[in-house]
């Protein structure tokens, strides 16, 4: 299993920006955006891998895992 699997990756539609926005809470702020949902997810996965590589190159510990926190149900129940 890759270390990137330890982090939740979110892609959502932004009416404000009129595009899909990808983010990885807990690993980095910001993210990526675009008109194609699958392309945004692919770019987001690449950003996650690059960020993990930067942490390793700088010999810094990775942030705590965000996977397995059941974000889907948490978000669904927050409405």
C-alpha positions as a printed NumPy array, in Angstrom:
array([[  0.   ,   0.   ,   0.   ],
       [  1.25 ,   3.464,  -0.865],
       [  1.506,   6.117,   1.841],
       [ -0.869,   8.261,  -0.232],
       [ -3.656,   5.8  ,   0.662],
       [ -3.445,   7.129,   4.227],
       [ -4.94 ,  10.469,   3.213],
       [ -8.494,  11.378,   2.248],
       [ -8.728,  12.999,  -1.166],
       [-11.786,  15.122,  -1.89 ],
       [-13.072,  16.399,  -5.229],
       [-16.156,  18.559,  -5.125],
       [-17.986,  20.978,  -7.38 ],
       [-17.587,  24.641,  -6.467],
       [-20.452,  26.83 ,  -7.641],
       [-18.445,  29.864,  -6.585],
       [-15.479,  28.896,  -8.801],
       [-17.597,  27.09 , -11.407],
       [-15.233,  24.106, -11.46 ],
       [-14.224,  20.973,  -9.578],
       [-11.844,  21.537,  -6.667],
       [ -9.556,  18.857,  -5.239],
       [ -8.126,  18.933,  -1.726],
       [ -6.352,  16.701,   0.75 ],
       [ -7.215,  17.855,   4.283],
       [ -4.531,  17.15 ,   6.806],
       [ -1.709,  16.876,   4.277],
       [ -1.719,  20.291,   2.589],
       [ -3.79 ,  23.442,   2.177],
       [ -5.128,  24.39 ,  -1.204],
       [ -5.214,  21.853,  -3.973],
       [ -6.114,  21.819,  -7.629],
       [ -9.076,  22.65 ,  -9.826],
       [-10.475,  22.087, -13.307],
       [-13.524,  21.329, -15.414],
       [-13.129,  17.54 , -15.548],
       [-13.723,  15.67 , -12.283],
       [-11.515,  12.699, -13.174],
       [ -8.641,  14.924, -14.31 ],
       [ -8.85 ,  16.898, -11.073],
       [ -8.72 ,  13.671,  -9.064],
       [ -5.701,  12.421, -11.049],
       [ -3.914,  15.746, -10.485],
       [ -4.814,  15.639,  -6.795],
       [ -3.333,  12.139,  -6.448],
       [ -0.138,  13.371,  -8.107],
       [  0.01 ,  16.35 ,  -5.703],
       [ -0.403,  14.019,  -2.737],
       [  2.461,  11.819,  -3.965],
       [  4.685,  14.863,  -4.58 ],
       [  3.894,  16.284,  -1.143],
       [  4.78 ,  12.983,   0.544],
       [  8.038,  12.926,  -1.415],
       [  8.834,  16.476,  -0.219],
       [  8.25 ,  15.446,   3.393],
       [ 10.624,  12.513,   2.911],
       [ 13.299,  14.591,   1.155],
       [ 13.197,  17.089,   4.025],
       [ 13.251,  14.199,   6.521],
       [ 10.077,  15.466,   8.182],
       [  7.468,  13.113,   9.642],
       [  4.261,  12.775,   7.663],
       [  1.125,  14.307,   9.194],
       [ -1.293,  11.897,  10.878],
       [ -3.393,   9.766,   8.573],
       [ -6.845,  11.048,   7.639],
       [ -8.028,   7.8  ,   6.038],
       [-10.47 ,   5.596,   7.907],
       [-12.196,   8.495,   9.654],
       [-15.468,   7.885,   7.769],
       [-15.545,  11.408,   6.315],
       [-18.358,  10.511,   3.92 ],
       [-20.791,   9.814,   6.748],
       [-19.528,  12.73 ,   8.823],
       [-20.159,  15.113,   5.949],
       [-23.509,  13.553,   5.153],
       [-24.684,  13.866,   8.76 ],
       [-23.553,  17.472,   9.118],
       [-26.48 ,  18.793,   7.083]])
